[in-house]
């Protein structure tokens, strides 16, 4: 089973976490429609490292940024959202 190392709780099973979106798909609340469409639906989906927003839903409920390889699912970096562990 895949484990994710939560900076607050330690190693936890993948089902405790929820994927939200790639970091580059985060948009401003005041963005115009054309920008929203381009950012959310027309962006590239390359293989390889991707910075992603995840939540430890069934644990401490913190938001995390992970760097995950989309081809192998290997996680190379985990940080609390907006900070360091």
Secondary structure as UniProt FT lines:
FT   STRAND          3..6
FT   TURN            7..9
FT   STRAND          10..13
FT   HELIX           14..16
FT   STRAND          18..22
FT   HELIX           23..25
FT   TURN            29..30
FT   HELIX           33..41
FT   STRAND          49..55
FT   TURN            57..60
FT   STRAND          63..69
FT   TURN            70..72
FT   STRAND          75..80
FT   TURN            81..82
//
